[in-house]
Amino acid sequence: MQVQAHLMMVMVLDKCLGCHTCSVTCKQAWTNRDGVDYVWFNNVETKPGSGYPKRWEDQAHWRGGWKLDRRGRLKLRAGGRGQKLITIFGNFDLPAIDDYYEPWTYDYAKLIDAPLADGPPVATARSRITGRPMDLRWGPNWEDNLAGVKPADDPAAAGLERELLGRYEEVFLFYLPRICNHCLNPSCVASCPSGAMYKRASDGLVLVDQDKCRAWRFCVSGCPYKKVYFNPVTTKAEKCIFCYAGVTEDGLPTICSDTCVGRIRYLGVVLYDLEAVTAMAETAEEADLVEAQRQSLLDPHNPMVVKQAEKNNIPYDWIEAARRSPVYALAKDLRVALPLHPEYRTLPMVWYVPPLSPLLSGIGEAGYDPEDPVEVFGAVDDMRIPMQYVANILAAGDTAQVDDALRRLTAMRTYMRRLQLTGRREVALAQAVDMRAEQLEQMYRLLAVASREDRYVIPKARFEAGAALQSQFRGAGGRGGAGRSPRRGHRRERRP
């Protein structure tokens, strides 16, 4: 067993407001340079919807991620070295600019310099690429709140058209924030011919060595989540870096987490066995991938795990952080978090607590007895959100995993409601979902009233590790690159 530490994020979808504050602050911090006008390292999608870029979940078309060959071994869906050599000058699996959107600005000078006229002046949209006037046809958040969504545009909605096109009062939506998943088995790293994409051993983050990047863009097509982007100005690949400078060195949360209005994001450390990664990804049945990855998260309280972690040079602070990790609690102990599209076999390290419709107030309307501590679970099957749709996104189509998570969330809500109103601890509710009453109360504290210190448990880098962390940094350099110095006259402010 080779124990490694990994940073992990869990997002609670019920708490996401769809306000896009995380997207805006990330854009201001990391993607406000030339060449990344269309790039969103952090974006919030409305589901159902085609997403960003369009239909990114359709791997039959984009051919991202991994699949198993006839012998049950991992194989890149886009092909190995031979296929890449053939297509190295013509990669047809890349999204086009229209799949993202053609970035635009407005001719604001017309508003300021327009002469007196009978009608108000109009600012014309102009392409940031060509500078010519353009008709707006697609853009970021174009589908917000089901604006113009068609079931056929959403790959996760295959076979669910009837459920999605129900009566108006049955229409549902939820928000899906997305960043790079910093996978345990990243297909973007395996797809890069130049070795520019790499995964850090210290914290598991997937980064890009800008000096080695040769703009082949196989990392873009190899990522099934389409979270690697190409900057045409610097001719380099760019992606979410998990704000590692502040996270791993100062113990600060990521920009998206720190500014999240709904407080949906949880950050922490988990321990896993590096030697078991390949076996996990080669799990034969897609429906078993969730449980395989969940079982790979090692118990930081186990003396054998701690002993092996110390032997593998895991700092004591990181082991202590893993013991207090909220993401380990949500994913492993409480079993309410699920990975995004585990069938891609990349073993993502950004997990989600599935959305639970506001059903407690409607239990009586659904024909169930709201006072029965066990009968409340029947309402889970009558949610407006089809369970199969959620399972297609978070559990490789396995509704049992989603059903188990939603029942635990329902038990927690009902248990705490009874506790606060009557003072009684309904132990039967916890037993019905194979949990203890203490675990339901722990879940409530994490999901409802957790403080900043409870949501972000990140160890700071040790002083002696600073040189090693600094040596791994590579700036993009050049015009518009990530390593450029601030403009003259602009003072870089320090965060408190």
C-alpha positions, 0 to 999 in steps of 0.5 A: 500500500502506497498512501498518498494525500489528495485535495478534494472538493464536495459541492452541495447542489441543493444550496447552489443559487445559480448566482454565478459569483464563483464564475465571475470571481474566478474569471477576474482572478485567472481568465481576464487575460488576452486569449481566454475571453471564451474560457471559464475555468469555473462555470455554473450550468443549468440542468437539464441543458447542453452545458458548456461547451455544448453537449460536453457529456456526449463522449460518443462524439468527443471521445474523451476519458477512458474505456476498457478494451476487450481484455478489460484494460484501460484505453484512451477513448480517443486512441493511443500513441499511434492514433495521436501520431496520425491525427497530430496535425488534424485533431477532429475531436476538438470543440470549435469556437461555436461549441463554446461561444464566439466572445464579443464586446460592444461598440460603446463609443457609439453610445458616448459619441452619438449625435442627437437623434430621434431614437436612442443609440444602439451599441452593436455587438462586435466579435473579439476575434475578428472585430466585425459586427455579429449576431449573438446566437450563443454565449455563456449561461445562454440556457440559464433557468431552462431558457430554450432548453430542449431535451435532445440537447442534453446527453444525460436526458437520453430516454427521459424526454417524457419525464422532462416534458411534463406539466408546467408544475412538474418542471424541474431544474438544478444548478451544476457548478463545474471546475476541473476535477483533478482526477486520480486517473486523468486522461488529459495527462495521458493524452499529452504527447509533450508531457506538459500535463502532470499530476503533483504528488504532494497534493494531487493537483493536475497542472500544466507546465507551460514551458513544455506545452507544444499546443498539440491540444490532445489534452483538450480533446482527452478531457471528458469534462472539457475543462482544459482550454487552449489560449490562441494568444500564448498558444498554450493549454490552460486549466483550473489550478485549484488556486494552489498558490493560496491553498497549498501554501497558505491554507486558504480556500479556492477563489470560487469557494471563498466567494460562494454565496450559497456556501456550497463548497467544502475543501479537505484532504483525503488519503488513498492508495496509489497502487489501487488506482488502476484497479479502481479505474478498470472496474468492469461494471460502470455501476460499481465505479462509485463504490470502488472509488469510495472504498479507495478513500482510506480511513485516516483514523486507522493506525495502519493507514497512518503508519503507512502514510508517515512511511510515505512521507505524508506530513503530520499536518496533512494526516491531521487535516484528513481526520477532520476533513469534511469531504471525507465525511460527506463522501465516505462516512455519511455516503451522501456525495457522488462523483461526476460521471464516474463512467469516464473512469478518470476517478474525479476528485470533485464530488457532489451531494445530489439535489433533494427536491423541497419535498418535506412540505409536500409529503402529505400532498403526495399521499404519505403520512408526514408524522410517520418516521419511516413513510417519509422515504416514500416521497423520494420516489415522487420527486420532481427531479427524475432519479434516473436523470440524476443517476446519469450525471452522478452515478453512471446510471445507477439509481441505487446510489442516488436513492441511498444518498437522497434517503439519508438526506431526507432522514437528516431533514426529518430527524432534525425537524422532529428534534427541534420541534419536539425534542425527541430523537427519532432513532428509527429514522437513522436505523432506516438508512443504516446510520446512527443518530449521531451521524444525522446530527453530524450531517446537519452540522456540516450541511446546514450550520458549518462554519468556515473552519468546518468547511475548509480544512486545508493544511498549510505548506511547511517551510521546508517544502516551500522550495519544492513547491516553488520549483514546480511552478511554471509561468506562461510567459509571453504576451498575455501569459499567466506569468506576466507582471502586472501593468505599470501603475497597477498595484497588486493587493495582498489578500488578508 
